[in-house]
């Protein structure tokens, strides 16, 4: 997209900061972090470019050096809603390459699927916005929707492969892999919204509850859920450690 390309091609030095505000050293990252903080506390519509610049420690015109406007910043954050789960599912399928080598995530396909549900819930809970806001936002602009749907489709296809592997291994009932994948994704997104209405437990506990509930119904032997969950927890820790080192 034009705004993203412009920011990537230019130097990160940018214009002078307003003050010696603490930052990451990467103004683009500081702008995104500031926007996420403001959205979390006051929502999308109330967040202004002036507020973003102030919190990022930049002069207001400097923000436009890296992004064309508020929409470009919000699109970048919206794309992140798919990027982390996409990275996770790619690693769980053995398709993520780091340093020229595929990332190795061991474990049965069904345990990796259980782990994906937990990690997807955690990623959604960490977002500074309701995922429904993302869907409404991208629908307002054809190019934004195209970019978002592109990563969205990659995520769905990756999950279909993971589900298909679990079916092929005989661990899951023979069901439609794409329908199962779409239901799993919609369940994860739904829990993000509904948990805003109640005093929920920790995101980890919620993720495990969702994984237990969803995967139990897909197993050939539902009584094996505890074995699957135990293996899945090890995979979750492995992936979380990998994500920290990757960043």
Secondary structure, 3 states (H helix, E strand, C coil): CHHHHHHHHCCCCCCCECCCCCCCCCHHHHHHHHHHHHHHHHCCCCCCHHHHHHHHCECHHHHHHHCCCHHHHHHHHHHHHHHHHHHHHHHHCCCCEECCEECCCCCCHHHHHHHHHHHHHHHHHHCCCCHHHHHHHHHCCHHHHHHHHHHHHHHHHHHHHHHHHHHHCCCECCCCHHHHHHHHHHHHHHHHHHHHHCCCCCHHHHHHHHHHHHHHCCECCHHHHHHHHHHHHHHHHHHHHHHHHHC
